[in-house]
Amino acid sequence: MGTHDEDDVPRRRFDVADAAPLLIDARGVVTSWTREAERLLGYPAAEAVGKDLAGLLTHADAGRVPDVLERCRRDGGWTGLLSARRRDREPLALMARITSADEPGGPARWLVLLNEMGDAPGWGMSRSALEQMVGGSPIGIAIVDTDLRFVWSNAALSRFGGGPPERRLGLRFGDVQPGLDAEAAEAQMRHVLETGESVVGYEHVGRVRAAPHQETAHMLSFTRLDDEDGNPMGVYYTVVDITDRHRARQRLALLDRAGRRIGRTLDIARTAQELADVAVSGFADAVAVDLLEGVLRGAEPGTGRAEGGGVKLRRVGQRSAAGYEPLSGADAVVAYSEGAPPVSCLTTGATWRAERLESEDWRPVLPPVGGEHAGQPSVLVVPVRARGTTLGVTTFLRRPTQEPFSEDDVALAEDLVSRAAVCVDNARRYTRERNAALVLQRSLLPHRLPDQDAVEVAACYRPADELTGLGGDWYDLIPLSGARVALVVGEVPGHGIDAAAAMGRLRTAVRTLAALDLPPEEILAHLDDVVALTAHEDAAGTDAVDDGAETMTDGTEAAGSACLYVVYDPVDGRCVMAAAGHPAPAVVLPDGTVTFVDLPQGPPLGVGGPPFEAVELELPPDSTLALHTDGLLARGEEWALDTDRERLRRVLEGREPSLELRCRTVIDVLVPDRPHDDVALLMARIRRLSPDRVADWELPADPAAVAEARKAASRRLADWDLVELVFTTELVVSELVTNAIRYAEGPIRLRLIRGRALICEVHDGGATAPHLRHPRTTDEGGRGLLLVSQVTRRWGTRFVPDGKIIWAEQSLTGAEM
């Protein structure tokens, strides 16, 4: 700290004008006496001159004279407290100041100035006890008067700055330690003076002039000193350096924050940024986290070597305190030359430290030019290593006005980076597995929804965030016979590759069952049986494992799955649907009104429960069905479901120009970028086939009707400009109608549908499905369906409440559609 001239020191307690001067020689013998000394001590000059100074003091202080004289010779003077004995034997407290009074060529002499302290608060105590208490104590000790000015301090206090004890006399705390928060410390002293309550363990943090680059911490304790009448004389306080303890607490607090804030997600970039955020500004003024390119893709790190021997890294996380500006933005490529310390850290895996950075060739963060932060920063480069693999480097910088990084800081930085490195490596491994699961799921989802006449469709899928993991949501569109279409949305519980595989297995089962042309409730019933049986077999297989380890298989994942199955017929506009533990779809009518289907909820698949129920409704053309998984709406109480349905209603009421844009808007508005659960949305705007594209005839159960049926079909094909299909169509009509007349009962109806294919349907009241036969050459019959299968693209049978329908499709490729 700075020094003060004698004239600058306040003299409230030591005034030269009031002092009693006397002279002593080098041995401490009084050589000159003054009237002021006689008035103060009562000795006349004749008795005092020639008397040893020790003879004027009390017995307790007489032995201190040799030490005081030695300090005078060593330091050029001495200031302190002495207890004298007057001529009348009464003790007297004195403030003594001894300074040299030598003359050129003359003997050594000392001028002694004595001030009576008996009327000053704080000096009625035993001098010997005071000296024993403060003299050899390693703790800084000081006494201030009621004006908070120093009247005593020991030598140990000078280690905390502010100069030796004699320079403190008469000064206040802020005068000797201007870099510290003097107001806070003096507020504690005033509180002690006013209340008499001691303050113990008050921590004071700041920078002293002796160490301007280092933050120090001290623990102060304050106690009021009272005289014999109980009046406050001053404050006695002690100072203990707790900087090491303070730093240890800061390190523990930093590590605690790192444990709570780093690695909260399985996102590599976010984890790197969390490391930078934690370190600034409690540990460093600027931090840059650079990783190898392969790490961000979930691949093995690689070397990152570039042309010329340098290394290129990706800036993933960075943070700087006020006064620092990043050299490059986040996600930028940072190139380091061959000799740069980061390259060495990548190669050796060892930390590199520089108390002051001299080279500017590779600085990842630059301080501003000029100002208080200009100069050479302190730098620490720590490799990001996990499981024996180096993933990148983290660079820490401190501005020149801060204390340089120490070895203790190296250990702390390595601990911080190692925690983040494990999280980054976990995120890298998860990214690799998640990418694999995502590729698997996308390969199992429809790559392109098939073209058909029944609906215009748009679909969106958004996977769950990295913490939840990829789920098993799916959607599908399956063309059915008679120009109908099946719309399917489902969800498999669980996440990860197992859920994706179970989803693919369940979707395959749905498509297989859809080929049977069963009603939606029967489709779900069969699907429920498949899931329950598979889960039971997988559970039995798990129990048979020798080590008893639990294994997760597709079947156990599929149990509890949800599914919504909808069949729409564009000929009559009928829509039939059933649900297994799945939200009901929303319907957007042509006028923009949004409603939700009152659909009975069946149990989830594979868990058992009541039978599935279906509902049937007729929708006007240009209505839109919105089928979605439950990730689009919140799960919870009824009021929460109503609230989320209202949000969905408002979004669906929008007037986007295309169905694709509307589908994307719904997802973007209702679903965050990183949802907690997967979301699948399938929107279908329904179409109606115009009456001129459907021909329907009622036929009697008479063999003569076959010829009339062929003629009617031929005429309609001519009207549709499909003359090239007349021959095969007549053959199909002849065989199907003949079979119906021969084997079935009840009315027979022939229907032709001109869509993307030419569909021929024959309805009868029979309940027996025909079977394709391969007759011998000697058989007279059994060739009808074999001929139909050979001349058409596909054929089949579907059952309806009043019988069955045998149908066959012919491709319109090359014909006018």
N, C-alpha and C positions, 0 to 999 in steps of 0.2 A: 504494500500500500504506500501512498505518498507520505512524505515527512512534513512537519510543521516547524516553522521558526518559533523561537521562544516568545516573540512578541505576538504571535498568532494564537497562543494558548490562552483561553479565558482564565482569569486569575481571581475567580470568586473565592477560592479557598487558599490561594497562595499569592499574596500581593507583596512585591518587593518593597513597596513604600512602608508597609507595616511590619516588615521582617526585622529581626534583631540580628545584625551582622557581628561576626567575630572572626579572627584569624587564628589558624593553627599551623604548625609546621609539619614536616613530613612524618614526624613520629606521633602526631596527634596532640601535641602540647599547645595550649593556648598561648599565643604570642601577642594578641591585641584584643582589647575588650571595649565595648561601647556602652553608652548610657542605655540604649535600647536593650542590650543583653542584660545589663544590671537590673533594669526594670522588669524584665521577663523572668529572670532566674533568682534575683535578690542578692547575688554576690557582687561586692564592690570590686573594682579593678584590681586592687592590691591582693585580694584573695583569689581572683580568678586567673590572672596572668601567671603562667608557669604551671598551672594545674593541668593534669592530663584530662583530655576530653572524656575519657571513661569515668573520671571522678565526678563528672557533672550528671551522669546518667544513672538510672536505676540499675539494680544488680542484674536484672534480666537482660538489659540492653548493653551493659558495660562490656560484655564479652564479644559483642558484635563489632566493636571499633576496629580491631585489626582487619577484619574482612571488609569493612567499609573503606578503610584506607587503601587496601589492596585493589578494590574495584575502582577507586578514584584514580590510582596510578594507571590501571589498565584501560579504563574507559574515558578518562579525562573528567570525571565527575560522578556524582551519585545523588539520587533523589529518593527519599523514603520517609518512613515514620520512625520516630524515636520517643522513648519515654524518659524524660529528665527528672531530676530531683532538685527542687528548689532549696534555697538556703534554709528555709523553715521546715525542710524534710517532706514537704508535700509533693506528690508526684504530679507531673505535668506532661500532657500529650503534645508532641511537636511534629510539625512537618518540616523536614530538614532538606536543604538543597546545598550541595557542596560543589564548588567549582574552583578551577585553578586561579591563583592570584600571583603567579610567578612574574618576576621582573627580569629583564635581560641581565644575565650574569649574576643574579641573586639566587639565594637558596630557595628550595621548593616551599611554597606556601599555599594554603587552601583557604578560600573564603567560605565561611559557613553562614547560611541564612536560615534563621529559625522563625517559624510562625506557630503561634499557639493554636492548637486544634481542639482544645477542651470545649469550646463553645460551638463546635461544628457537629452536626448530627452524624453519628456513626463511629465516633472514635473514643467512646468510653469503654471499649472492650480491652481485653488483655492483649497487649502487643505480642507477647511470646506465644500465646495460643494461636494468634492470627498467623504469625510467621511459620509456626509448625504446620498449620493447616495448609497454607497455600504455597510454601516455599518449594517443597520437593514433589508436589503433586503432579502427575502426568496429565491431569485433566485441566483444561483451561478454566480459570476462575477469575472473576472480576466482581467488583463492588461499584455500584453507581449510587449517587445521592438522590435526593428527592427530585432534582431537576434532570435526572437520568444522565448525569455527567460522571465520567470515570474518576474515581478517587483511589482505586486500588486495582491491580491486576497482577497475576503471577507471570513468571517467565513462560510457562507452558502455553499461555494464551497467544503468544506471538506466533506460534506455529500455524495459527489459523489466519494470519495476516493482521495488518494494522500496526505493525511496528512493535518496539520494545515497550515495557510498562511505562517508562518515564514519558514517552511521547503521547501516551493515551490520556494522561492526567488532564482533567478539565474538558475533554472532548466527549462527544456523544457517539452513539453507535454508528449513525450514518456518516460521521466525519472520518472514522477509521475504516469502515467497510462500505464505501459508496456503491459497490456493485451488488450488494445484497438488499433485500427488502427490509430496510430499517424500520419503516412504519409498522410493519407487522410485529417485529420483535419488540419495539417500544410500546406497542399496544398491550402486549403481554405484561411488560413491566408496570405500566400504569394500572392494569387490572390488579396486579399483586399489591401495589402500593395502596390502592383504594379499598380493597376487600380484605387484605391480609391472607388470602387463599394462595397457597403455593401452586405453581404450575410445573408439572413434572412431565418430561418426555415430549416437549414441544419440538417438532421437526421443522427445520428451516433449510430450504433447498435454494441454491443459487450459485453464482460464480464469484469467487473472490479475486481480488486483483493479482494475487500471487499466482493464480492458475486460471487465466481468462478463458482458455479453451476447454476447461474441464468443469463439469457440473459437480458441485460438492453438496453434501448433506450433513447437517449437524443436528445433534439433539441437545436442546437447552432445557435447563430446569431453573426456575426462578423462586426465590424465597425472600420475604420481607424481613428486614432487620429493624428491630424496635429498641428504643432506649429504655432506661430503668423505669420511666414513667409510662411506657407503652406507646410512645409516639414514634411513628415511622422515621427511621434514619436513612433508609435507602433500600436497595435491592441487591441481594447476593445471588449471583447466577453462575452456573457451570456449563461448560461446552464440551461435548464429546463428538469426535468425528465418526460419523456412521456412513460415510460414502460407500464403503464396500458393501455394507448391509443394504443400503439404498439401491445400489446397482444390482445386487442379487435379487431383491424384490422386483425390480424392473424386469430382469431377465425372466423370472418366474411368471410375472404377469404377461410378458410377451409370449412365452411358450404356452401359457394358458389360452391367450387369445388365438394363437395359432392352432391349438387343438380344437377350439370351438369353431373357427371360421375357415380353416383350410380343409378342402376335401369334402365340402357339404354336398357336392354333386359328383357325378361321374363324367363331367365335362372337362376335357383337358385344358382348354383355354380359360375357363372360369377358375379352375384350380390354380393355374399359373397367376392369374390376376389376383386371386385371394392372397397368395404369397406376397405379391408386391404391395397390396393394400395393408397387410399386417405389419410389414417391415417399415413402412413410411408412416409417420416420421419418428416413431419411437426408437428405431434402431438406425435408420439411414435416411438421408435426404433424397435419394433417388435409387430406384431399383428397376432392373430390366431382366426379364426372364426370357431366354432364347432357347428354343428346342430344335432338335433335328427334324427335318421335314417328315420323315417316315413315322415319327411318333404321333403326329396329328392324324395320320390315316389309320392308326392302330397297328401298323406294321412294325417290324423290327427296326431299331433306330438307324442302323447304317453308320457311315462315317461322315457324311455331309461334305466330302472333299470336292472342291471346285478346281477349275483350271488355275494353274499357277501355284498349287499347293495350299491354298487357303481353304477356309471352311465357310459355307453358307448356312445360316440358321434362320429360323422363323421367329420374329419377335411376337411372343404370345401374350405376355403380361408386362405391364410397366406402370410405374407410379412415381411422381416426383413432387416434392414439397414446393412451396412458393419460392420462386427464384431459379428454378430449374426448368428447362424445356427439353423434351425428348428429341433426340437426333432423328428418329424415324417413328412413324406412327405404328399403332398396333397392327399385327398381321403383316408387317413388312418383312422383306428379306434383308437380313443383316449379314454383310460379308466381312470376315476377319482375315487379315493377311497371315501368312505362315508363321511369323514370329510373334504374333499377338498372344498375350497371356490366356485368353479364352481357348485358343487352339491348344495350348499346352495343357490346360485343365481337362479338355476333352480327351487328350491323348494319355495323360498320366493319371487322371482321376484325383489329383491333389489340388488343394486350395492355393490360390495365389493372393498375396497381400502386398500393398504398397502404402506406406504411411503418407507419402505425397506422390501423386502421379506426375511424372515428368513428360512422358511421351503422349502426344495427342493423335497418334495414327489410328488408334482403335477405340477411342472413347465412345461408348454406347450412349452416354448422356453427357451433355455439355452444360457447364454453369454459364450464366450470363456474363457478357463482357463488361468489366468494370463493376463498380458498386461494391458493397460489403462482401459479396460472395465470390469476387474475382480471386483467382489464384489457383493453386494446385490442390485438387481434392484428394482425399484418402479413398483408396479403392480396395475392394475385396471381391474376388471372383471365385465362386464356389461351384463345383460341378454338380449337376443334378443326377444323382446315381441311385438306382434301386435294383436290388437283386443282382448285383454285380454288373449292371449295364449302365453306361453313361447315356443319358437322354438329352442333355444340353448343359447350359451354364446359367448361373444367376449372378448378376453383377450388382454390388452394393456400392454406393458412393456417399461420402460425407463432405460437405463444403469445407473450405479451408478454415472457417471460423469455429469449426467443431473439433473435438478431440479426435485424433487419428484412430483408426481401428487398431485394437490391441489383440494379443493372443487370446484373451478371454472372449473378445468379440468373434474371433475366428471359430471358437468352439460353439458359441451361440448361433452364429450364422449357419454352420454345418448342421446343427440340430434342426434349425428351421427348415433348411432346404431338404434335409433327409425326410422330414415329415411330409413335405409337399411332394417329394420325389416318389414316395410310396403311393400317394394318392394319384399322381400323374400316371404312374405305371399301371395302377389298377384301372384308371380311366382308359389308358391305351389298350389294355387287354379287353376291357369291356367293349370298347369301340370296335375292336376286331370281332368279338363274338356277336355284338349287336349288328354289325354290318352283315355278318354271315346269316344271322337270323332274319334280317330284313331282306336279304337276297332270297332266302328260302321262302319267306312269306310272300314276297312279290311274285315269285315264280309260281306260287300256288294260287294267288289271286288272278282274276281274269286279266289277261293282257289287253284284250279288246272285247268290249261287249258286242255280241253278234247282231248283225242287222236283221230286223224283222219289221212287221207291219203294225204290231199291236201298240207299241209305246216308243216315245223318244226318251232316251235315258242319258243321265249324267251321274257320275259317281266320284266320291272323294274319300280318301283314307288318310288319316293322320296318326302316326304311331305315338306311343306314350313316350314320356321323357326318359332320360338315361337312368334315373334312379329306379323308376318303376320297371322299366324294361319293355321290350316289344311284346305286345299281346297277341290274342288270337281272334280278333274281329275279322269278319269277311262279308262280302256281298257277292251276289251272282245274278245273272239273268239267263234263264234256260228256255229256249223255244220249245213249245209243246205242239201237239197235233192240233189241227183245225185252226191255225194261225194264232193260237193262244200263246201266252207267255207266262212263265213263273218268275216272280221277283223274290229273291231270298236275301235276308240279312241275318247274320248270326254272330255269336260271341262265345269263345272258349275261355273258361277261367284260367288264371295263371299267366305267366309271362315267360319270354325267352324262346329258345329253339323248341323246347317240348311243346309249348302252346302253339307255335307256328305249325309244327308237324301234326299235332292233334287237329288243328283247324283244317289242314289239307286233307286229312283222313275223313273228317266229318263232311267237308264240302263234296268230296268224291261220293260219299254215301248218299248225300242229298241228290246229286245229279243222277246217280243210279236209280234211286227210288222215283225220281221225277219221270224217268223213262217209262214207268208203269202207268202213268196217267191216272194216278189216284187222287182223290180229293185231298185238300191241304191237311185236314185233321187226321186222315189215314197215313199220309206221308210222315207226319210228326209221330204218330203212334209207332210205325215201323222204325223210325229213326231212334225213338226212345228205347225200343227193344235192342237195337244194335249197340247203342252206347252202354246200356246196362249190362248186356252180355259181355262186351269187351272189357268193361271195368271189372266185372267179376273174374274173368279169366286172368286179367293182369294182376289183380289183387292176390289170386291164388298163386300166380307165378312169383310174386314178391315174397310170399310166406315161405316159398320153397328155397329161397336163397340161403346158402349155408351159413354165411356170416350174419345173417339177420339184417343186413343193411337195407335201408328203404330206398327203392328205386322209383323214379317217376317215369311213367310210360304214357303213350298217347291215349290209351283208354282211360286211365285215371285222370288225365288232364281233361278229357272230354266230358266226364261226369259233371253234371251241373251246368252244362252249356245251355245257351239260350238261342232260340231260332224263331224267325217270323217268315212264314211261307204264304205267298200271295199268288193267286192265279187270276189272270185277266183275259176275258174273251172279247176281242174287238168286234165280233159280229153282232152280239146283242148288248155289249157294254156291261156285262155282269162281272163283278169282282168278288172272289171268295178268298177268305184268309183265315189263318189260325196261328196261334202263338204259343210257344213253350218258354215261359219265363222271360218274355221279351216285351219291350215297350210297343204300344200300338202305334201305327203310322199316322202321320198328319195328312190331311187332304186339303189342297188348295183348289177351290172351285174357280171356274172361268172368270167370275166377277171379283176375284181376289180374296174372298172370304176363306178363312182358315178354320178348320174343325179337326177334331181328333176322333178317330174311330172308337166306338164303344166295343172293345174287343175283349171277350172273356180270356182271362189269363190261365193258361195251363201250367203245370209244374215244369221246372227245368228238366232237361233231358237226362235220363239215367238215374233219377232219384226216386221215381215212383210217385203215384198220386192219382187223382181223378182223371178220367179220359179227357182228351182234347176236344174243344168245341170250335166250330167255325161260324163265321158270320158272312152273309152275302149282301152286297149292296150294288146298286146300279149308279154308275157315275156318268155325268154328262161329258161329252167330248171336250178336250182341252183341259180337263181337270188334271191336277198333278198330285201324285202320291209321293210322300217323303218318308222313306224307311230309314231308320237310324238305329245304331246301338246305344246302350244306355250311357256311354261316355259323353254324348251330346247334351244330356240332361243330368242334373245332380241327383244322386240318390239320397233318400232321407225321408222326413215326414211328408205328409200329404200336402201341407202348405208349401213346402220347398219344391215339390214336384209341380204344383200349380204355378208357382213363380217362374220356374224354368220353362214350363210350357208356354207361359205368356211371353217370355223372351223369344222363344222359338216362333211363336205366332207373329210377333212384330217383324221378325226378320223375313219370314216367309211371305209377308204381305208386300214386300218390296217388288218393284217392277223392273227387274233387270232384263236387258234385251235378249238374253239367251239363257237356256236351262243350265248350261255349263257354268256361266257366270253366277247364276243364282245359287247353284250348289256350292261354288267356291266361297261366295259371300257368307252363306250360312256357317260354314266351317270357320272362316276367319273371324266372324263376329262372336260366335259362341264358344270357340275353342281356343285356348292359348297356344302359343307356338310349341310349348313343351307340356302337353296335357298330362295329367296324372294317369289317365286311362286312354286306351286306344279309342279312336272314333272312326266309324264307317257310316257314310251317308249315301243312299241310293235314291235319286229322284227320277220319277217316271211320269212324263206327260202322256196321258192316254189318248189313243186315236180310235176312231170308229171306221170300220170298212163301209164304204158307201153301198147302198142296196144294189146298185148295178154290178157290183163285183161278187155278188152271192146269188146263186141259183138254187132253188129248192123245189123238189117235186114229191108228192105223195103217190106211192105205187101200191097197187093191189097185189095180194099174194097169188099171182097168176103168172105162169111161165110166159104168157103172151106179152106181159108187161116189160119183159127184157128188151124186146125190139123197140118198143116205144121209148124206153129209157135211153137206149143208144142214140136214137134219132134226136131226142130232146137235148142230150149232151152235145151232139155234133152241131146242132143249130146254135147253141149258146157259145161254143168255141168259135164258130164262124163270126158271131157278133163280137167276140173278144179279139178277133184277128189272131187266133191261135190254131189255124187250120193244120199246121204241121203236127199238132198233138192229137188230132182227131182219131187216128188209127189206134194209138195206144190207149187213149181215153175210152174209146168204145170197148176195147178188150177188157180194161179194168172194170168198167161199169157192168159189162156183161157177166164177168166172173163173180163180182161182189153181189150183184142183185140176184143172180142165180143161186148162190150159196144161201142168201137170206131167205129166198122163197123155199128152198129145199129143206133147210135145217131149222129155221127159226119160226117164231110165232108172232102174231100181232101185226100191226101196221108196219109198212116199210117206207122209209124216206130216203131219197137220194139228194145229196147236196154237193154242189161244186163251188169252190172258193178260189177266186183269182187274187192271189197276193204275190209275194215274192216267189211262190211256187204255186202250181196248180194242184189243189187238194180235192180229192174225191172221197166223199163220206157216204156210207150206207148204214142207216140206223134200223135196227129191228128190235123186237121184244125178247129175244133170246138171252139167256144168261150163260151160255157156253161159249168159250173163246175158241175160235178155229185154230187149227195147228197146221203148220207147213209140213207137207209130206213129200217124200221122194219116191213116186210110184215106179213099179216095174214096167217094162215095155208091154207086158200082157194085160196090165190093169186098164179098165175102161174109164175110171175117174181118178180124182185126187190131184189133178194137175193145175187146178185153178189158181190157188195161192202161189204155187211155184212160178207160174207165168207172171202173176202180178209182181212178185218180188224181183223178177228179172227185168221187167220193163219200167219199173218205177225206182225212184231214189230211195224211198223207205216206205214201210207200211206198218200197221199195228192195230191194236184193239184197245179201246177204252170203254169202261163201264159207266153207265149213267143210271139214275134211279129207275128208269122205265125200260132198261134193256142194255144194249151195247152198241157201239159204233165201230165199224171196221173202216179204216181210212188208208189212203195211199197218196203219196206226193210225187209229182213229176217236176223236174227242174225246168225253169223257164229260160235257161241260158240259151241265148240265140234267138229267143222269141221276144216279142214286144211286151214289156211289162207295163 
